[in-house]
């Protein structure tokens, strides 16, 4: 769906109740002081700090984390309150940076408001984002409980892939989502909140979306009455940019179809209705032309597309009127869409050569066929998401090993340089010293594990297996 402007597998299974600081406060007046207090309380509750190595390891690995509210987890009222329009994004992102997030992207659409971030501690990131959403919506974190979801690691990556490929939207295969994600990515980059890890994740998400679009039919068939009408119009007229459309009546369904026609490229839309005040309001809303309803006989020959939504007691357009219009058009075809209940156009119009009439039953049939097609395609698309998730996770795990490999190489290089100094030009002495130095620590560690008795047998078996695998001793 289009991004709104000017208003403030399945994430619904991962609802997140924001953690509460011991000192309750509404997160409005001093938001990031409240965040720091929440994190401090969490640290005290965790007890003594762990070993230095474990802490450094945690900081070295940035975990993908998503916190947000979507159409399944939350009410429309809450999503409206949390909505972050384009103008508000810079200040919202700046606030997240101030709170301690070095990488973050905000995706705010009709369906969802969520933040993708990378952080070494998921609980801290979730607390920061819950407080930020509370500030945005002018509610307490308690008020968000049960309406936010929090995803981390592979679950967050899978969700990111699914959203970007339009598999998590109200309408599966919605074409606007990828552009929305890219626009939010650009704003995050401009705010200085896109590091290499975020860029890598989003590049993978775009690749998934491209595969889903090119390898499945997830976006090929219309799934709504309005999109079905647009599809039929394109089948008849081709590109709609040169078409003139006539909207008769002010019914809601007629307006929806008219909006879809305009979005599909129709450049000229004329509105007429039995009550002129309704027509004026509709013409202003659609930003199109207004005509007198009494001039219907003159308007019909000018229209390539006719939409009716009057729902009167009698047919508004009969076969004689259409025949007369076709003669003036020199048999250039007319596409007629009747969404009135009861119908506004005599079904006999369909027998006229050059007139193509579709009613709600026809449109709903095509929409149902499209939904069935997309459901099948969606299963294929999810298989692509799963395959790409496995590939991305493996690549990420391999990259996580790089610091240890670099440290090992540096250790070996330092030993080599020291041995060369000690051995001088004696190559045999140098090689013996080098082997002895490199094997000393591992050998002592292995002996210590082996001497531990039954209590360390499992550790010994694992160490021995790893040793044989690393040095291919089999």
N, C-alpha and C positions, 0 to 999 in steps of 0.2 A: 504494500500500500504506500501511497505518497507520504513523505514525511510531513508532519503537521508543522505549521509555523505559528509562533505567537502565543502558544499555550504551554501555560505551565503544565538414539535413544531419548529422554523426556525430562526436562528440568523440573516439572511439577512434582517429581518424586523426591526432590532435594530441598524442601522448604527449610528456610534458615531463620531461626529466632535469634535476633541480635543479642549479644551478651550485654548484661546490665552492670554498670559500675555500682559500687557500694553507695556512693553519694549520687542520688538520683538528680538529674537535671534535664530540662527540656533542651534539646540540642538545637538551639536557635541563636541565643545571644553570643555564646563563646564556643563555636563548634569544635575547633581543633584542640582547645584546652580539654574539652570533654573526651576527645579521642585519646589524648595522651593519658588522661586519668584511667580510661578503660584499659588501655594496654598495660599501664603500671599495675593495676589490680590483677590482671592476668598473670603478669610476671611474678608477683608475690605469691599467687596461688600455686604456681608451678614448683615452688621450693627452690633449693640451691641450684645454681647453674651447673650444667653438665661439663664434661671435659672440653678442653680448648679445641681438640681435633673435631669433636662432634659439632661444636658451634661453628667452626670455620667451614665444615662441610655443608651445614645448612645454608650459610650465607652464600656459598659458591653456587648453589643450585636455585635458580629462580623458577618458581612453580607457576604455571598458568592457573589463574583464578578468575571466576566470573560470579558476580553477585548482581541480581536484578529482579525485576517483576515483569511477567508477561501475561498474555491473555488467559492462560490457564491458572496461574498462581495467584492472581490479584484482581481486585475490582477495577472497573474503568475509572472510577472516581480517584483511586490511588494513583493509577498510571497518569491521569491528567495532572495530578498534583506534583508528581515526580518528573514530568516531561521536561526535557532540557532542549530548548530550541537552539538553532544555529547561533543566534546572538548571545545566548547564555553559555555556550560551550567553553569559550576561553576562560571565563571566570571560574566555572565549575572545575575545569581541568587544573587551573592554577591552584585551586583550593586542595585538590587531591595531591598535587605535588608538595604543597606546604605540609600536608598531613603525613608525608613520608612515602608516597608512591612515586617511584622513579619512572615507571612505564604504565600508561593507562589509556584506554580508548572508551568513549561513551557512545553507545548506540541507542538512539531515542527515536522510536517510530510509533505508529498507531498500535502495533501489537506488543511492544516491549520498551522498557527502559532498563538498560543493563550496562555494567562496566566490565571490561576485560582488562585485567592487570597481570603483572608478574611480580611475585614477591617470594622471599625465602620462607615466610611463615604465613600459612593460610589463615590462621585464626586472627592474626594482627590485621591482615588485609581485609578480612571480612568485617572486623570491628570498625575499621576506618570507613569502609564503604557503607555500612549500615548507618553510621553517624552522618555521613555526607548525604545519604538519601533522606534521613530524618530532617536534616536542615533544609534540604530542597523542598520537601513536602510540608514543612512547618508542622511536623508531628513528632512524637517521641519515638524512640527505638522500640518501645513496647507496642506502640501502635502499628509497627511494621511486622511484628511477629506473625509468622504463618503466611505472609504474603510475599516474602522475598525468598528466592532460592540461591543457594551457594554451591558452586561446583569447583572442583580442583583437579589438577593433573589431567589424566586421560579423559575424565568426564567433561572437564572444561574444554579441552581441545575438540572432542567430538561435538559438543554443543556449538562451538565456534564454526566448525565445518558445516554442520547442519543448517545453522542460521544463514551463513553466507550462500549456501546452495539452495536456499528458500525451501527447506524441508521442515522447518519449524514455524512456518507462518500460518496465519488463519487460512489462507488459500495457498496450498502447496504449489510450488512452481511460480509464485508471484515474481514478475520480471523486475520490479523496482528494487528488490532487496540488495542485490549485489552493488548497485550504484550507491545505495545508502551507506553500506559498510565502507566502501571506498571513500566516500565523502567524510565520514567520521574518522577514518584512518588519516586522511589528509589533515584534518583539524588537530588530531593528536600529535602528528609529526610537527605541525607548525607550533604547537605548544611545547615542543621539546620533550615529549613523553613517549617517543618511539625509539627504543634501543634495538640492537641487533636481534634479540630474542623475539620481540614483538613483530619485527619485520619478517623474520623467518616463519613465525606462526601464521601471519596473515597471508604471506606468499603461498603457503601450503593451502590455506583456506580458499584462495582464489583459484588455485589449480584444481581443487575438488569441485568448485562451482562450475568451472569450465568443462570438466569431465562429465558432470551430471547433465549439463546442457547439451553436450554433443553426443553423449552415449545413451541417453534415455529420452523418453517422450514426456518428461515431467512437466514441460511448459508448452506443449504443442497444441493441446486441445482446450477450448473454452470450458470453464467450469461454473460460470454464472450466466444468468439470463442476459445481462448487458453484454458480456463478452461474446456470448453466442450470437447476438444480433450483429455485433461488429464483424464476426467471422463470416456470417452469411452475406453481409454487405460487401466485404472484400472479395468473396467468391464471385459476386456478380459484377462489381465495378472495378476490382483491382485496388490500386492505391486510392485512398479516399480524399487526398489533398485537393482534388479538383471538383469534388462533389458539393452540391447544395442540399441541405437537409431542412425539412419542414416538421416542426413539432406542434401538434394540435392537442390542446388540453394541458392541464397543470397537475396531472397525477404524479405521484412520487416515482412509480416505476418508469414512466415516460421521461422524467427528469434524469434518472439514473442512466437510462439508455442514451439519452442526449449527451450527458457528460462523457460517457464512454466513446461516443462517436467523435466528439470534439477532441478527446485525448488521442484518438486513433488518427487524427489528421484532417477531419472535416473543417474547412475554413469558413464556410458560410452556413449559419444556422438561423432560421426564421421561426419565431414563436407566435402562435395565435391561440386564443382560448375564448370560450363563450363569454366568460367574465373578463373584461379588459384589464381590471385591476390585477387579477391573477397572472395574466400574460405579461403585464408590465413588470411585476415582481420577478417572474421567472426569467424574463429577458435580461433584467439587470443582474440576476444571480449568475446566469450563464454567459453574460457579456456578449449577447447576440442581438439580432435584429427583431423588431416588433412589427406585427402586421395585424390588420383587422380580420376578425374571424369570418366576417361576411364576404371577404374576398377569396374564399376557398377555391372557387372555380378558376380564378386567375393564378393562385399560388401553386396549385397542383402541377401544371405543366412545367413549372420552373424547378421542381424538386426531383432530385435523383433518389432521395431517401425520404420517406414519409413515416413519421412516428405518431401514433394516436394514443392518447391516454385521457379520453373524455369520460368514458363509461356511462354514456347516456342510455336512454330507453330505446332509441332507434338508431339504425345504422347512420353513421355520419357520412360515409363514402360508399357509393354504389358503383355497380359495374359501368353504368352509362357515363358517370363522371370520369372514371379511369380511362375508358375508351376514348373520350374526348381529349383527355390530357395526352394520351399516347399519340393521337393524330397530330396534335400540335408539336409534340416532341419528335415527330418523324420516326416513331417506333423505337426511340431510344428507351431502354428498359427503366422501370421504376421499381424500387425495392420498398415494400410497405411492411411496417412492423406494427401490429395491433396488440397493445398490452392493456387495453381496456377490459373491464369486467362489469357488465357484459361487453362483448366485442363492439368496436366502432366501425368496422369495415365489413361489408357484405362478403361472405365466403365465395360468392360467384365471381368476384374480382379475379380470383386465381385462374379462371378459365380464359382471361384476356391474354392474348399473345403479347408478351413484353411486360406483364405485371407479375411480380413475385411477392406473394403475401405470406407472412409468417405470423402466427399468433403465439400466445403464451405456451400452449401445449408443444408447439414445434421447438420453441426456444428451450424449454425445460428438458425436452428429450435430448437435444444436443448437449446441454449442460450436464445431464446425467451421464451420457456417454463419455464426456470429457473427464468427469470425476472418476469414473471407473477406470479409464485409461491412465489417469494420473496415479491412482492407487497402485496399479501394477507397476508403473514406472517408478513410483516412490520406493517400492521394495528393491528394485534394481539400484536406485540411487543410494539407498542406505547401505547396500553391499559395497558400493564404491567408497562411501564414507568410512566404513569399517576397514577396508583394505588400505586406504590412505592413512587412516589413524595408526594402523600397525606399522606402516612404513615410516611415518613421522616419528612415532615413539621410539623405534629402533634407531633412527638417525639421531634423535635427541639423546638417547642413552649412550650412543657411541661418542657424541660430542662431550658428554659429561665426563668421559674417561680421559679426555685430553690433558687436563691439568695434572693428573697423576702420572701419565706417561711422560709429560714434560719434566716433572720433578724427578722421575726415575732416570731419565737421560742426563739431567744436570748432575745428579748424584754420581752416575757412572763417569761422566766427563771430569768431575772434580777428582775422583779417585785416579783416573788415568793420568791427569796432569801431575798429581802428587807422586805417582809411581815413576814417571819419566824423570822427575827431578832427583829422586832417590837412586834410581838405577843407572842414570847416565846413559852411556852407549851400550850397556849390556842388555841385549834384547831378551835373552833367556831369563835373566833376573827380573826384568820389567814385567814379562808376561806372568811369571810365577807370582810376583807380588800383586799384580792386578787381579789374578784369579782369586788369590787368598783374600784380598781386601773385599772384593765383590761378594764372595760367598760367606764371609765371616758372620755378618749379622743374620742372614737367612738361616745359616746352619745352627747358630745358637738358639734362634727362635724355634726352629723345628725340634731341636733336642729338648728344649723346655716344654714344648707341647707334648712330646712323646713321654717325658718323665712324669707327666701329670696323672698317670694311672687311668682307671676306668672313667673318672669324671671328665677327662678331656679326650676320650677315645673318639667321640664324634667330631670334635674339633680337629684331631689328628687326621682322621679319614678325609675330612674336607680339605685340609691343607695339603695332604699328600696328593689328592686328586687334582687340585688346582696346580700344584707344582709340576706334575706330569703333563698337564695340559699346556701350561705356559711354555715349558721348555721341550715339549714333544719328546718325552722320554719313553714313550711306549714303543 
